[in-house]
Amino acid sequence: MLINRTSKGGVGEYVGIAGFYNFQEFGKGHHNQGMYRVFNYPKQELIFMLSFLNCSIIRKYCAGLSVGSKMKELKTEQFLQIPFPNFPEAKQKEIASLYHNPESIYQTDTFTLDNFLDQDNSFNETAGIYELDKTAKQLKEILNKAIDDIANDSEVNINFNL
């Protein structure tokens, strides 16, 4: 999904930002105006496109392409002017897997307090940014429950299977 217009900022630095929506995990979704959906490309190419569009130099490039005085916007014609690099498929796959690697599974059913660091570090070696964010939120939930148990003077039971 691409942000095509925003009133945030003043020079267009927030248009052209790409976002990833995982249909396999969340199912069908909905978005409001100000977004373009990109589809009918292999997932790897879409994630490569997302990574490219969100890099700092392309953020500045999109700001330069944006039009409008009060609400900066990128129309389809401007998006088509962005010079996407034609990296080899293997390099695109490598870059895409740094963002999202669906083969990297957080197998919490084998986690214990004794092996947590080893298991977590092993996962972190292959996980993409998407997976790392997701598991950080899961671990925060586990930690918050443990803190609540301590604050409520309840028995603390760490369960990694959410």
Secondary structure, DSSP 8 states (H G I E B T S, - for coil): -EE-EESSSSSSTTTT-B----HHHH-S----SSEE---SS-HHHHHHHHHHHTSHHHHHHHHHH-B-SSSEE--HHHHHHS------HHHHHHHHHHH--TT----GGG--TTTHHHHHHHHHHH--HHHHHHHHHHHHHHHHHHHHHHHTT---------
